[in-house]
Amino acid sequence: MTDPRICLVTGASSGIGRAVAHELAGRGAALVLMARRADVLEDVATECRIRGAASVTVAPVDVTDDEAVAATVAATVAEHGRLDVVVNSAGLVTYGDHLETSAADFRTVIEVNLLGAATVARHTLPVLREQREGTLVLVGSLLGHVAIPGMTAYVVSKWGVRALARQLKIECADLPGVRVAYVAPGSVETPIYERALGDASANGHRPPPPTMSPERAAQAVVRHVDGRRHEMQTAFSNHAVIAAFDVVPAVYDRVVGPAFRLLSRRG
C-alpha cells in the first residue's frame, strides 16, 4: 500500500484552494489546510474527509505571518515525517487605479498575494530540498502576464508571483526531484471578487468572461502536482489575450483594457 501524499494547501477556505483540497482529498492525500477563517476551514475539512482524504489538519494561519507559517510547516513535518506537495493559493483583490487605491489596501494585496507566496516558499522549500523531492505550486493569474485598468495592486502582485516562481525554479535546478510549478488561471468564478478590499471594490464586480469553475482550475493545479507536463495557462483564451498584449500593445490598450473594465462590472 502506498503511503498518502502529505499536502499543504493555502487559501483552502474558498475558491481554487478549496477546490484543490477537494481534488487532492479524492486522491487519498493527507491534507493540511491553511487559511485565516477557522470555522470555514472546519467545513472544508469535513468535505475533504467525505471525499476520501487520509487525514485532515486545520491550520487557521495567515500566510503573511512568518512565524505561524514556519510553525505550521514544522508541525506538519513533525507529525508526518515529510512534506510532499505545497499549493499556495491564498490571495485577495482590490479594485481601482493606482491613484484610487489606498496605501493600506495596496500594501495588503502585495503582502498576501506576493509576500505570502514568498513566506510559504521560504519555509517549505528547505523541507523539500532536504528530502530531495517534492512539489511547490504557486497559483498566479492571467493578470500576472498582462496589464488591465482598475486592478493595479492585484496585477502588480501577480506579476511578482510569476517572477518569484521563475526565480525559485532556477534556485532549485540543482535538485531535479524538487519541482517549482506555476499555474495562471484566467477568470475563475470564486468569492475573491465579492470580498475585494476597499470602498471602490464593494458591490458590483465579477470575473469577466470567459470564466471557468474553481474545479477546472484545481484540476490544472493537480496536473502539476502529479508531475505531468502541462501549460501554465489554464485556458486557451489566456494565450490570445497575452498575444494581444505582447504583439499589438497599442490595440490591446485601446480595446482589451476598456472592455475588461466594462465586462467586470455587474449590472
N, C-alpha and C positions, 0 to 999 in steps of 0.2 A: 504494500500500500504506500502510495506517495504521500509524503507529508504535505499539508496545505501550505500555500504561499502566504507569507506574512506581509500584509499590505496596509500601508498607511495612506489615508485619503484625507486631504484638507478640503475645506469648503463643502463638507459632506452633508450639511443640513438641508441643502436645496440644489436645484438646477443640475448642472453637469456633475458636480461632485456627488450628489445623491444618486444620480443615475449610474455613475461609475461604481459606487459602493454596491448598488443592486447587481450590476453586471458581474463584479468580482465575487459577490456572495453566491451567485448562481453557479460559479465555478468552484465553490467549496473553499474559498480563501478564508484565512483568519484575518479579521479586519480590525484596524484601529481607526476610528472615525474622529476627525478633528474639526471643530467649528466653535463659534462663540456661544451658541444657544444650546444649553444643556438639555432643555426639555424637548426641543425638536430632535436633537441627536438621539435621544432615547427612542423616539418614534422610528427614526431611521434604523436604529439598531434592531428593533423588533422586526421591521420589514426585512432586514438582511438575514436574520435568523430563520425567518419563514422561507426565504429563498435558498437556504442551504449553506450559509456561512459556517465554517468550522468553529469559529468563536468571534465575538464582537466586543471590543473595548471602546468605551466612550471617553473622549478627551476634550472637555469644554475649554479650548485654548484658542487664543487669538494669535494668528501667525506673526503678528508684529511683536509679540512678547518673546524675546530671545531666550530668556531663562526657562519659560514654560515650555517652549518648543524643545529645547535641549533636554528638559526633564522627561517629556513625553517620549522622545526617541530613546533615551537611556532606559526608561521603564519598559518600553517595548522589547528592547534587546535583552534586558534582564529576564523578562518573562518568557520570551520565545527563543532566545539564543541567537537570533539573526533578524534581518530585515530584508525582504526580497524585492518589494515594489513600493515606490513612493509616487503618489499622484498629487501634485499641487494644483488645486482648482479654486482656491479661495480668491475672491475678487469682489469689487463693487464699482459702481458707476456714479459719476455726476455729470449733469448736462450743463452746457454753457460754453461760450467762447472764453478765452483765457481772461479777458478783462471783466467778464461777468462772474467768474468763479472766485469764491473767497479763498484767502490763503489757507484757511483751515481745511476746507474741502479738498483743495488741490493737494495739500500735504497728506491728507488721509488716504486719498486714492493712490498716491505714489507709495505710501507706506504699506498699504495692504497688498496691492497688486504686484509691485516690483520688489520692495524691500522684504515683504512677506515671503515671496518666492526665494529671494536670496537667503533669508533666515532658514527656511526649510532645507534648502540645499546645503547650507553651511553645516547643519547638524546631522543630515542623513548621508551625504556623500562620504564622509570619513568611515561610516559603518560599511557602506558598500565597497569602498576601496580596501578596507581591512579584510573583508570577505573575499575580495577579488571578483565579485559578481553582484548583480542586482540592477534594477532599472529605476531611474528617476524620470518622470514625465512632467513637464511644465506645460500647463494649459494656457496658451496665449489667445490670440484673436486675429481675425482678418484685419482688424484695426491696428495690428502691430506691423502691417505691411503697407498701409495706405493712410492718407490723411483725410479727415472729413470735418466739416464745420460743426460746432456745437458740442463737441465731446473732447476738448483739448487734453484735459487731465488724463482721461482714460486712454486716449491714443498714445500719449507720451509714455504712460506706464506700460502699455503693451508692446510698444517698440522696445522698451527696456527689457521686458521679459524675453523677447526674441533674441536680443543681444546677449543676455545672461545665458540662455540655453546654448548659444553658439560658443561662448567662452568656456562654459563648463565642458562642452563636448571636446574642445581642444585640450583642456586640462586633464581630462580622463582618457586621452588617447593611448596612454601607456598601459592601460588595463582593458583589453578587449572585452572582458566579461562584465565590465561596468558600462551601462548604456545610459546616455542622457538623450531623451527624446523631447520633441516639441510638437504640439498639436495646435492648429489655428482654426477654431470654429468660426463660421460666419455668424449670421443671425440665428440665435437659438431662443426658443420660447421658454424663458426662465424668469423667476421673480426678480432678477437683478435690476430690471428696468423699473419695476414698481417700487423698489426700495432705494432708488437713487438718492444721493445726498443733495441737499441744498434746496432753496426756495424755487429756483428755476427748474428743478427736476420734478417737482410734485405734480402728480396727476397729468397724464396726457402723453406719455411716451411709450413706444413699443419697438420691438425689433423690426427693422424694415424688411420687406420681402425680398428674395425668397427666404423663408425660415425653415429650420429643422427642429426636431424634437431633441430634448436633452438625451434621450435614449440613443439616438443615432450618433450624436457627438460622443457619447460614452463608448459606443462600440468602436469608434475610431481610436479613442484613447487606449482601449484594451487591446487593440491590434498591435499597438506599440509595446504594451506590456508583454504580450505573447511573443515578441521578437520578430513578428512578420514585417517585411518591408511594406511601407505604406506612405503615401503622400502626407506631408504635414497639413495640407489644406483638407478640410472635411467635405468640401462641395466644389463641383466644377465651376460654379458661378464665382467662387473666390478667385479663380485664376483669371477670369475675364475682367474682374474689377482691378486686380493687380496689374494686368497687362495694360489696361487703360491708364492707370496711374503712372506706370513706368514709361510707356511708349508715347502717349499723347497727353502729357500732363496739362497742357492748356485747355484741351477739350474736357478732360476729367474735371478740372477745377470749375469750368463753366457749367457743366451738365450734371456730373455724378454727385458732386458735393451738395448743390442745392436740392437735387432730387432726394438725397438721403435725409436732409433736414425735413422735407415735406413728408416723406413716407414713414418717418419715425415718430410722427405725431399722431395721436389718436384723435378720432372725430373728424 
